[in-house]
Amino acid sequence: MAESADLAAARFQWEEGLRRMEERAGDRLAPVRRRLADACRDELRRRLGMTFRLSALVDEYAGAQTWFLALAGEVAPAHPEAWDAAVVLDAAFAEFARQASDAGRAR
């Protein structure tokens, strides 16, 4: 099955975020970013449940910046320099996408 353009673009962004997250794994903010990414995955699970399709994840991504900033303020208020959504949020979406019911078919 071919990916839609929106899904392909989102997956590219998510994988880039994950790559950047891994690239920065040794710096001083790595534990804060990891905690924040874990909190984002928990929020995604709350919003989408345990069974979801990639299309639902793409839809959620469209408005994720709004809740991400609020969540980042709660999880890491002393470290706004770790609130880079293009790294943390995208990495969390990449990790969560692997659990989608259609993750293996969308390539």
C-alpha positions in Angstrom: 0.0 0.0 0.0 1.4 3.4 -1.0 1.7 6.1 1.7 -0.2 9.3 1.4 1.8 12.4 0.9 0.8 13.7 4.3 1.9 10.4 6.0 5.2 10.3 4.1 6.0 13.9 5.0 5.1 13.3 8.7 7.1 10.1 8.9 10.1 11.9 7.4 9.9 14.6 10.1 9.4 12.1 12.9 12.4 10.0 11.8 14.5 13.1 11.5 13.5 14.1 15.1 14.4 10.7 16.3 17.8 10.9 14.5 18.5 14.2 16.1 17.4 12.9 19.5 19.9 10.0 19.2 22.6 12.3 17.9 22.3 14.4 21.0 22.0 11.5 23.5 25.3 12.4 25.2 24.7 16.0 26.0 23.6 17.5 29.3 20.0 17.9 28.2 19.6 14.3 27.0 17.9 13.1 30.2 15.4 16.0 30.1 14.6 15.4 26.4 14.1 11.7 27.1 11.7 12.4 30.0 9.8 14.9 27.8 9.6 12.4 24.9 8.3 9.7 27.3 5.7 12.2 28.5 4.7 12.9 24.9 4.3 9.2 24.2 2.1 8.9 27.3 0.0 11.8 26.0 -0.4 10.2 22.6 -1.5 6.9 24.3 -4.0 8.9 26.3 -5.3 10.7 23.2 -5.2 7.8 20.7 -5.4 4.7 22.8 -3.5 1.5 22.4 -4.9 0.6 19.0 -4.6 3.3 16.3 -3.7 3.8 12.7 -1.0 6.0 11.3 -3.6 8.3 9.7 -4.9 9.1 13.2 -1.4 9.8 14.3 -0.9 12.2 11.4 -4.1 13.9 12.3 -2.9 14.3 15.9 0.4 15.6 14.8 -1.3 18.6 13.1 -2.3 20.1 16.5 0.5 18.6 18.7 2.5 21.8 19.0 -0.2 23.2 21.3 -0.3 20.5 23.8 3.4 19.9 23.5 4.3 23.3 24.9 1.9 22.9 27.8 3.3 19.5 28.5 6.9 20.7 28.3 6.2 23.4 30.7 4.9 20.8 33.2 7.6 18.2 32.7 10.7 20.4 32.3 9.9 23.9 33.4 13.5 24.6 34.4 14.8 23.5 31.0 13.0 25.4 28.1 16.2 24.9 26.0 15.1 21.2 25.8 11.7 22.0 24.4 12.7 21.7 20.8 9.6 20.1 19.2 11.5 19.2 16.0 13.6 16.9 18.2 11.6 15.8 21.2 8.0 15.8 19.8 9.0 14.3 16.5 11.1 11.6 18.2 8.1 10.7 20.4 5.9 10.5 17.3 8.4 8.3 15.5 8.6 5.9 18.5 4.8 5.8 18.9 4.2 5.3 15.2 5.9 1.9 15.4 3.0 0.7 17.5 0.3 1.6 14.9 -1.8 -1.2 13.8 -0.8 -0.5 10.2 2.8 0.4 10.8 4.2 -2.6 9.0 2.2 -2.0 5.9 3.0 1.7 5.4 6.3 1.9 3.7 
